[in-house]
Amino acid sequence: MQLAAHLGATVIGAASTPARREAALKYGADHVVDYTEPGWGHRVRELTGGRGVDLVLDTVGGPVFTHALSALAPFGRIVVAGMAGGVPLALDPATVLSFFYTPALNQSLRVFNLGLYFGLKPEAALSALQTLIGHVAAGTVTMPLGPRMPLSAAAEAHRLLEGRDTTGKIILRPWDDAR
């Protein structure tokens, strides 16, 4: 989000809770929508004057994907990069066929797996990582940090992640257990 905003994109964040929507605004979103609300894809279209967005990065999966498709502009692309919602992506054949039979849209779907990217294209992945580190070093991109917890609280950290009860990266600190 921060990088897209830095590069001049209008960013519309989609998040499930008020705290996450507030965090999205803090880290570069121009607008936010609640993806648990029915029809949020139409809200995105309203925010773009009816056009839709050029890119959707879907890290949630499941039913969010279908609504995300409704937010795409002609020639837009949706990139699926996770399933944080715990529900695998289900592609309805009719949805796939709509990519072929709606020629004015010419939309595309991509799937991105970071682990495979590093495994199959290590030079490209390293270059992208070095670029990102440069943005972090320059302060263009910051890493939102969540709670810092002792390693012995790893189960609680997982509960927070699974319950979507935190924003930012949780830091587990093994040295806190030694005290």
N, C-alpha and C positions, 0 to 999 in steps of 0.2 A: 504494500500500500504506500509506504513512504517513498519507495523508489519510483513507483508510477507517478505519484504526485510531484516528485522532484523533476521527473522527465516531462512534466507539463500535462499529464492526463487529468481529466476530471474523474475523480474516484468516487464510486458509490459502494460503500461498505454494506455488507449484509451480515447481521449478527442476531443471535437468539435472545439476548438479554439486554436490559438497559445498560448494565455495566460494560458489556462488550461493545455496544453501539457507541457509548461514550468514549471508550478506548479507541475505536475506529476513527472517530472524529479527531481525537488527540493525535493520532499517528498518521494523519494525512487525508482522511476521507472528506470529501466536500459535502456528501449527503450520506445518510444511513437508512436502511430499511430493516424491518424485522422479518427474517425468512421463515418464522413460524406462523406468520399471518397468511391466510389464504389470499392468493392473488398478488403477492408481493412483486412478481415479475411485471405486472401491469403498473405498479407504483414506480418501478424503475423506468418504464416507458414514459410515464408522466414527467418524471424528472429530466428526461432527455427530449422533451418536446414531441414525444411519440416515436422517435427514431429507434431507441434501444441502444445497447452498448456494443462496442466493438469486441470486447473481450470479457469473458467470465472465467474466473479461477474458482472452481468448485472443489473445496476440500471437505465438504460435508457428505455429499453423495445422497443416495436414497431418493426420496421424493423431492428434495431440494433441486435436483438436476432438472426435472421437468419444468419447474417454475423458472429456473435459470434460462432454459431454452426460450421461454416466452419473452425474456428480457433482451435477447440478442437482436442486433441491427442486421440489415442485409450485409452479407460478407463477414458477419461476426464469427468469432471462434469461441468455443467453450473448451476449457482445459480442465479435465478431471485429474486432481492430484491428491486424492485421499478420500476417506470415508469416515470422518470424525464422528458422524452421526451414528455409526455402528451398523448402518444398513447398506448392503452392497448396491451398487448401481444396477438398476433393472432397465434395460433398453426395450421398450415396446417396439415391435417391428414397424408399427405405423409411424412412430416417431422417426425411425431411421429412414423410412420411405419418404417422409416429408422433406428430407434433405434433397431427394432426387426430384420430387414433383412440385416443388415450389422454386422454380428457377430464378425468380426475382430475389430470393433470399441468399442463395449460394453460401450457406453457413457451413462451418466445419467443426468437427469434434476431434480433440486430441486427448490422449491419456499420457500423464507424465509420472514417472516413478524415479525419484531422486537416486535411490540405491542403484537402479539399473543404469541411470545416466552416468554415474561415476564408474560403474563396471564396464559399460560398453563404449563410452566416449570419454575416457579419463582426461585427455588433453582439453577438450571443450569444457568439461566440468571444472577442471582446475582453473582455466581462464575465467570462467564465470564466477568462481569462488574468489579469485584474486580481485576481480572487479568489485564484487560485493564488499570484500574486506577494505578496499580503497574507499568505498562510500562510508563504511563504518568509521574508518580512520579520519575521514574528512568531516564526520558528524552529520552527513547527509542522511544516514540511516542509523537509528538507534535500536538497541534490543530492549524491548519492554521486559522488565523483570517482575516476576511474581513473588510469592513467598519464598523465604529461605528457611529450610527445615533440616534437622539432623537426619543422617542416613537411616537411623532407626525409625523414622517416620515415613519411610518409603511407601508403606501401605496406605497411609493417609494421603500422601501426594498422589498416588494412583486414584484414590477415591475422588479427590478434588478434580483431577483430569477427566475421569470418566463421568463425573457429575456435571462437568462443564462449569465448575464453581470458581474458576480463577481466570485471570487474564495474565499474559506474560509468561515467561519461562520460570518454572519452579526449579530452584537450586537446592540440591541435596548436598549437605556438608558433612562428610564422615568425621571430620575433626571435632564437630560439636558433640559427638557421642563420647569422646575421650575425656571430657571434662568431668 
